[in-house]
Structures are given as structure tokens and as C-alpha cells.
Amino acid sequence: MMESATNVRGMSALLLHRKDHNRDALDSQLCRIGLVVTCQTPLGSGNLPAADVIFFDADLGYQGLFPWDRNAAPVPLVAVLSSEAPGRLEWALDQGATSFLLKPIGSTGAFNALVVASRLFAERRQLRVQLAELSERIRARPLVLRAAMAVMDRLGISDDQALALLRRAAMRERVTLEVLCARIAAGGSLASLVEPQHGLPTPLRSPRRRSL
């Protein structure tokens, strides 16, 4: 994956396209801007050579062209097509294409398609990571609630103090709040909550609780 929009030299590109003048023109463009190009005729869902980006002939697209699940491409994909027919566009998008290049291929266009595909691929991947983290936090929320209640009851402190203790302990142990709370909810020790220099917060006579 390129580090910036202009740092493409040395990247590897797989050109999955039938042999014709369009493939030759695209191969020439990619080599000119510094990519290492491998050309291959589409053969189905066999093993594909490793590459940082794939340009593929969407005009010949069919289910099973790629060995991965629908919309789960591991690298940026650029669809090369001669028709803007909705069916072709929809199929290419389902494969995970993040950029398009229209035929006939001339002497320019590949660099722009590569930049767009790589940027959108990186943003899509980051979004998936963020959604997975959010889903995990939502799933673990009951564990945080139970752990905070356990700390409040056993130490006689408020909910704010309990949550603050849990967060600081998680930071010291370099784990997420959810992981720490899962340990406590499973019967783990509260010893990790004691801060070396400050100890535990002053207990309240009657712990104040609110909805977490």
C-alpha cells in the first residue's frame, strides 16, 4: 500500500486482463510511473500473484473471478471497462472496486485511478476497523456495568470514582477498559485498581449510584 498519493514507485500491480491493445497501453502507463507489473489473463478463482493493487477487466467479469468473498478484496481494485451499463458497474462494485478506468486506454488515467482506489480502499478498511471496535464496545457494555457495580459495592465508592479507577487501571495494564472489566466480572482481583502512590479513593458512607 502506498504511503502517500504520489509515492507509487516500486508498488506491485496485477493486470488481470485479456491480452489486447488496452492491456498493453495500461501496462505501459503503470511501468512508466514506476510500478512493477504482472499481466495475467483472467482464469477464474485460482491463486492470484501477490500485488499491492489489481487492475481487472470488468467487461469479462463473472462470479468466481476472485478467490475472496464478495466485497472482501484484500487490496485496492481498479475496474477497467468499456461500458457504463448498470449491471457491469454493480458487479464491479460488488467485487470491491474503488476506482474505474474507461476503455479505450490511452497514455494517461492510470495514475489517477490508482490514487483514488488506494485512498478509498484505506478509508473503507479504517471504517471497518472502527465499526468492529464500536460493536465490541457495545457488546462489552454489560461487563463494564457489572465491574463498576462490583467495585462500588466492595470499595464503598461512587460510580464516578469506580469508573475512574477502572480506566486508570486499564491504562496501567495496557488493556482496554472492556478487557479489564471482563476480568473483574469473572471474579478477578481488585488489586490492580490500587494506584501505587495514591491507593484507593476515600470511601463514601453510602455509595452514590446512577445509570452507567
N, C-alpha and C positions, 0 to 999 in steps of 0.2 A: 504493500500500500504506500502510495507516495506521501511524503511528509508535507508538501505544500502544493499549491495549484500549478507551480511551474517546475517542480522537481520530479521529472518523469524519466530522466536518463537512467538507464540501467534496469528499468522495470521490465518484467516479462509479460508478453501478451500472447494469448492463444487466439488465432484467427480461424474460427470454426466456420468455414465457408467453402462452397464448391469452387473448383479452380476455374476462374474466368477473369476478364479484364478488371472487374470490380475488386476481386481479391488481390490481384497484382497491384492495383492502384493504392489500396488500403495498406498492403504490406509495405509499399514504398514510402507512404506517408509516415507510418509508425517507425520504420527504421530511420528515417530522416530526423525524427525528433528524439531519437536515442533509445528506443525500446528494442528489446531482444524478442524477435517474433518467431513463433512456431505456427505453421499453417497445417490445417488438418481438414479433410473432408468430413462432414457430419456422418457418423456411422451408427448412432444410437447411444444407448445408455451404458457404454463401456467406460473403462477408466480414461480420464482425460489427463493430458500433461498438466503439471502444476503451472500456475500462472498467476500474476497479480491482477490481471484484467482479461476478460473474454469478449471479443467481438464475434457475434454469431449471425448467420444468415437466417433472418426471421421468415423469409419467403419460403424456406424449406422446413420451417418449424413443425414439430409434431410431438405428441406426448411421449416421453421416454428419451428425448434428445439428451437431457442432462441426467446424471446419476444421483441427483439430490431431490428431496421432496419439493413440492410446489412452493414457490416463493421463498426458498431457503438457500439461495445462492451464497456460496462462501466468499465470493469476490465480486467486484463490480462487473455488470454485464452491459454491453452496448449492442442493441439490436440494429442490424443492418437490413433495410428493407426497401423495396421499390414501390410498395403500395401503402396507402394510408387507410386501407379497409379496416373497419372497426374490429373484425374478427382477428386479423393479424396483430393489431395493436394490443388487443385484450390478451391474446395468447402470450405475446412478448412480455407484457406487464406481469402476467401470472408467473412467468419464469423468474422474475425479479429484475428485469431490465430497468435501469435507472437513467438511460440516455438512448438516443436514437440517431442513426446516421442514414440519410436517404441516398439511394442509388439514382443515377449512376455516380460512382465515386470519382471525384476529380483529384485535384492536387492539394486540397485543404479540407478541413472539417473534422479530422480525426482527433486533433489535439483538444478542440472544444468539447467534443463528445466524451473524451477521456476525463477531462477535468470535471464536467458535470456529473458523469457516472460515479466517479470516485467520491466526490463531495456528498452526493445524495446517499450513496451506499454507507458512508461513515456516519451520517446523521441518522439513517434508519437503524443502523446497528446500535448506536448510542441510545436511541429511543427504546429499543427492545430491552437494553440493559436497565434503563430507568423504570420501565414498566414492570420488569421482573422484580426489581428491588422494592417497588411500591407494593406489588402483590404480596411479597414476602412479609413486609411490614404490617400490612392489613391482616394477613393470616396469623401473625405472631402477636397481635394486639392483646388477645385474651391472656397470653402468657405474661405480658408486661403488667397487665392489671393485677393478675394473681400474685406476681412477685412483689409489686408495690404494696399490696394489701398485707402480704406476709411480713414485709419489712416494717410497715406501720404498726402492726399488732405486736411484733416481737421486740421492737425497739421503743415503742411508745412515741412515735414522732408523727408529724403531719404528712399529708400526701406530697406537698411540695418538697419537704426535706427528703422523703423517701425517693422520689424521682431524681432529685439532685444527687443523692448518694449513688443510685444505680448508674446514672450517666457518668459520674466521675470514676466509678469502679470499672465500668466498661472501657473507658478511655485508658485507664492504667493498665488493664489487661489486654488492651488492643483487640477487643472483640466488639461486635455490635451490641447495642442495648438488648436486642431481641435474644441473642445467644446467651448473654449473661442471665436474663430473666428466665430463660428456659432451664438453665442450670438450677437456679433458686427454686423454681416451681417444681423441679424434680426432686427437691429435698437437699439441695446443695447448701454448703455452709455460708453464713453471712460474714465470715472473716474477711473476705475480700473487700467488704464495704468500709472497713475501718481504715481511715486515712492515716498514714504513718505519723504525721505531725499534728494532726488535729483531732484524731479519734472520731467518735460518733457525735452527732449534734445533740444538743440538750433536749432530753425527752420532754414531752408535754404531759400535763396531768391527764388530759383526755384528748387523744389524737383527733385532729380535725380532718374529716374526710369530705371529699367532693367527688363528683363524677370524673373519672380519668378518660 
